[in-house]
Amino acid sequence: MAEPTDGYRSESAPDHVDAINQIFAEFEFAYHNQYHKAFANAESLAIAKKYWLSSLENYLPTQIVKAAKRVIRSQDYLPSIAAVVRACEEGFDLFGLPAPRAAYVEACSAPSP
């Protein structure tokens, strides 16, 4: 199997790398001109992907992709890492989970553990 030349695949789980590649592909389609201005060459794109990968490695790949799609639907401009991280942290409802406070209240109100 051929290894990518940008060097970031070997450092992280393949699922996370695939998630980053997917969201960058979606960013390219959704924000075409902004994307190409921000990532004008292969080197800057590779550096950006490595940075995003390190910033989002604590989230599940499916959570990253769903959060990015949510941000794409709500923002007119190419999102920052902070916007995607916020969407990951706020995205409990994407998986049918309650917000942390609601889960705490529900657990405290339960008759038994």
Phi and psi in degrees as GROMACS dihedral restraints (atoms count N, CA, C in turn):
[ dihedral_restraints ]
;  ai    aj    ak    al  type     phi  dphi    fc
    3     4     5     6     1   -74.4    20    10
    4     5     6     7     1   138.7    20    10
    6     7     8     9     1   -93.2    20    10
    7     8     9    10     1   144.6    20    10
    9    10    11    12     1   -65.8    20    10
   10    11    12    13     1   152.5    20    10
   12    13    14    15     1   -87.4    20    10
   13    14    15    16     1   -10.5    20    10
   15    16    17    18     1   -81.0    20    10
   16    17    18    19     1   -10.1    20    10
   18    19    20    21     1    82.1    20    10
   19    20    21    22     1    -0.9    20    10
   21    22    23    24     1   -96.5    20    10
   22    23    24    25     1   -11.4    20    10
   24    25    26    27     1   -67.0    20    10
   25    26    27    28     1   -38.4    20    10
   27    28    29    30     1   -68.6    20    10
   28    29    30    31     1   -19.1    20    10
   30    31    32    33     1   -89.6    20    10
   31    32    33    34     1   -16.6    20    10
   33    34    35    36     1  -134.1    20    10
   34    35    36    37     1   166.5    20    10
   36    37    38    39     1   -62.4    20    10
   37    38    39    40     1   140.8    20    10
   39    40    41    42     1   -56.8    20    10
   40    41    42    43     1   -35.0    20    10
   42    43    44    45     1   -63.3    20    10
   43    44    45    46     1   -39.6    20    10
   45    46    47    48     1   -67.9    20    10
   46    47    48    49     1   -40.6    20    10
   48    49    50    51     1   -62.9    20    10
   49    50    51    52     1   -43.3    20    10
   51    52    53    54     1   -62.1    20    10
   52    53    54    55     1   -39.2    20    10
   54    55    56    57     1   -63.9    20    10
   55    56    57    58     1   -43.6    20    10
   57    58    59    60     1   -64.1    20    10
   58    59    60    61     1   -44.4    20    10
   60    61    62    63     1   -60.2    20    10
   61    62    63    64     1   -40.5    20    10
   63    64    65    66     1   -65.4    20    10
   64    65    66    67     1   -45.5    20    10
   66    67    68    69     1   -68.5    20    10
   67    68    69    70     1   -33.6    20    10
   69    70    71    72     1   -67.9    20    10
   70    71    72    73     1   -36.3    20    10
   72    73    74    75     1   -64.2    20    10
   73    74    75    76     1   -40.8    20    10
   75    76    77    78     1   -68.8    20    10
   76    77    78    79     1   -37.6    20    10
   78    79    80    81     1   -60.8    20    10
   79    80    81    82     1   -39.9    20    10
   81    82    83    84     1   -62.1    20    10
   82    83    84    85     1   -42.3    20    10
   84    85    86    87     1   -71.4    20    10
   85    86    87    88     1   -40.8    20    10
   87    88    89    90     1   -76.5    20    10
   88    89    90    91     1   -33.0    20    10
   90    91    92    93     1  -129.0    20    10
   91    92    93    94     1    49.9    20    10
   93    94    95    96     1   -45.2    20    10
   94    95    96    97     1   -60.5    20    10
   96    97    98    99     1   -64.6    20    10
   97    98    99   100     1   -43.8    20    10
   99   100   101   102     1   -63.2    20    10
  100   101   102   103     1   -41.6    20    10
  102   103   104   105     1   -59.8    20    10
  103   104   105   106     1   -49.5    20    10
  105   106   107   108     1   -70.3    20    10
  106   107   108   109     1   -25.5    20    10
  108   109   110   111     1   -75.0    20    10
  109   110   111   112     1   -40.7    20    10
  111   112   113   114     1   -71.0    20    10
  112   113   114   115     1   -37.0    20    10
  114   115   116   117     1  -120.6    20    10
  115   116   117   118     1    72.7    20    10
  117   118   119   120     1   -71.1    20    10
  118   119   120   121     1   -22.4    20    10
  120   121   122   123     1  -142.1    20    10
  121   122   123   124     1   169.9    20    10
  123   124   125   126     1   -62.9    20    10
  124   125   126   127     1   -34.1    20    10
  126   127   128   129     1   -66.1    20    10
  127   128   129   130     1   -45.7    20    10
  129   130   131   132     1   -67.2    20    10
  130   131   132   133     1   -34.4    20    10
  132   133   134   135     1   -65.4    20    10
  133   134   135   136     1   -44.2    20    10
  135   136   137   138     1   -63.1    20    10
  136   137   138   139     1   -41.8    20    10
  138   139   140   141     1   -63.8    20    10
  139   140   141   142     1   -43.5    20    10
  141   142   143   144     1   -62.3    20    10
  142   143   144   145     1   -44.7    20    10
  144   145   146   147     1   -62.5    20    10
  145   146   147   148     1   -40.8    20    10
  147   148   149   150     1   -61.4    20    10
  148   149   150   151     1   -43.3    20    10
  150   151   152   153     1   -66.3    20    10
  151   152   153   154     1   -44.9    20    10
  153   154   155   156     1   -62.3    20    10
  154   155   156   157     1   -41.4    20    10
  156   157   158   159     1   -60.1    20    10
  157   158   159   160     1   -45.8    20    10
  159   160   161   162     1   -67.7    20    10
  160   161   162   163     1   -31.6    20    10
  162   163   164   165     1   -76.9    20    10
  163   164   165   166     1   -25.4    20    10
  165   166   167   168     1  -111.4    20    10
  166   167   168   169     1     8.4    20    10
  168   169   170   171     1   -65.9    20    10
  169   170   171   172     1   -17.6    20    10
  171   172   173   174     1   -83.9    20    10
  172   173   174   175     1    -2.6    20    10
  174   175   176   177     1  -108.0    20    10
  175   176   177   178     1   152.8    20    10
  177   178   179   180     1   -66.6    20    10
  178   179   180   181     1   145.4    20    10
  180   181   182   183     1   -55.2    20    10
  181   182   183   184     1   -41.4    20    10
  183   184   185   186     1   -65.8    20    10
  184   185   186   187     1   -34.7    20    10
  186   187   188   189     1   -66.7    20    10
  187   188   189   190     1   -39.8    20    10
  189   190   191   192     1   -62.5    20    10
  190   191   192   193     1   -47.7    20    10
  192   193   194   195     1   -64.9    20    10
  193   194   195   196     1   -45.5    20    10
  195   196   197   198     1   -65.7    20    10
  196   197   198   199     1   -38.8    20    10
  198   199   200   201     1   -65.0    20    10
  199   200   201   202     1   -41.7    20    10
  201   202   203   204     1   -63.1    20    10
  202   203   204   205     1   -40.9    20    10
  204   205   206   207     1   -63.5    20    10
  205   206   207   208     1   -38.1    20    10
  207   208   209   210     1   -64.2    20    10
  208   209   210   211     1   -43.0    20    10
  210   211   212   213     1   -65.1    20    10
  211   212   213   214     1   -41.4    20    10
  213   214   215   216     1   -59.3    20    10
  214   215   216   217     1   -40.6    20    10
  216   217   218   219     1   -68.7    20    10
  217   218   219   220     1   -21.3    20    10
  219   220   221   222     1  -111.6    20    10
  220   221   222   223     1    -7.2    20    10
  222   223   224   225     1  -120.9    20    10
  223   224   225   226     1   141.2    20    10
  225   226   227   228     1   -83.2    20    10
  226   227   228   229     1   -18.5    20    10
  228   229   230   231     1  -119.8    20    10
  229   230   231   232     1   157.6    20    10
  231   232   233   234     1   -51.1    20    10
  232   233   234   235     1   123.2    20    10
  234   235   236   237     1   -75.0    20    10
  235   236   237   238     1   157.0    20    10
  237   238   239   240     1   -89.7    20    10
  238   239   240   241     1   168.3    20    10
  240   241   242   243     1   -60.9    20    10
  241   242   243   244     1   -39.4    20    10
  243   244   245   246     1   -59.1    20    10
  244   245   246   247     1   -39.2    20    10
  246   247   248   249     1   -65.8    20    10
  247   248   249   250     1   -39.8    20    10
  249   250   251   252     1   -72.0    20    10
  250   251   252   253     1   -39.2    20    10
  252   253   254   255     1   -61.3    20    10
  253   254   255   256     1   -45.2    20    10
  255   256   257   258     1   -58.3    20    10
  256   257   258   259     1   -43.6    20    10
  258   259   260   261     1   -65.3    20    10
  259   260   261   262     1   -35.8    20    10
  261   262   263   264     1   -65.0    20    10
  262   263   264   265     1   -43.0    20    10
  264   265   266   267     1   -71.9    20    10
  265   266   267   268     1   -32.0    20    10
  267   268   269   270     1   -89.3    20    10
  268   269   270   271     1    -5.5    20    10
  270   271   272   273     1   -86.7    20    10
  271   272   273   274     1    27.0    20    10
  273   274   275   276     1   -59.4    20    10
  274   275   276   277     1   -35.9    20    10
  276   277   278   279     1   -66.3    20    10
  277   278   279   280     1   -18.6    20    10
  279   280   281   282     1   -63.3    20    10
  280   281   282   283     1   -25.6    20    10
  282   283   284   285     1  -112.0    20    10
  283   284   285   286     1    13.4    20    10
  285   286   287   288     1    76.7    20    10
  286   287   288   289     1    17.5    20    10
  288   289   290   291     1   -98.1    20    10
  289   290   291   292     1   146.7    20    10
  291   292   293   294     1   -75.6    20    10
  292   293   294   295     1   163.6    20    10
  294   295   296   297     1   -64.3    20    10
  295   296   297   298     1   156.5    20    10
  297   298   299   300     1   -53.7    20    10
  298   299   300   301     1   -43.9    20    10
  300   301   302   303     1   -64.0    20    10
  301   302   303   304     1   -44.0    20    10
  303   304   305   306     1   -64.3    20    10
  304   305   306   307     1   -37.7    20    10
  306   307   308   309     1   -66.0    20    10
  307   308   309   310     1   -39.3    20    10
  309   310   311   312     1   -63.2    20    10
  310   311   312   313     1   -47.8    20    10
  312   313   314   315     1   -61.7    20    10
  313   314   315   316     1   -42.4    20    10
  315   316   317   318     1   -62.8    20    10
  316   317   318   319     1   -42.6    20    10
  318   319   320   321     1   -65.5    20    10
  319   320   321   322     1   -40.1    20    10
  321   322   323   324     1   -67.8    20    10
  322   323   324   325     1   -29.3    20    10
  324   325   326   327     1   -86.0    20    10
  325   326   327   328     1   -11.5    20    10
  327   328   329   330     1   -68.6    20    10
  328   329   330   331     1   141.2    20    10
  330   331   332   333     1   -66.7    20    10
  331   332   333   334     1   -29.0    20    10
  333   334   335   336     1  -149.3    20    10
  334   335   336   337     1   158.0    20    10
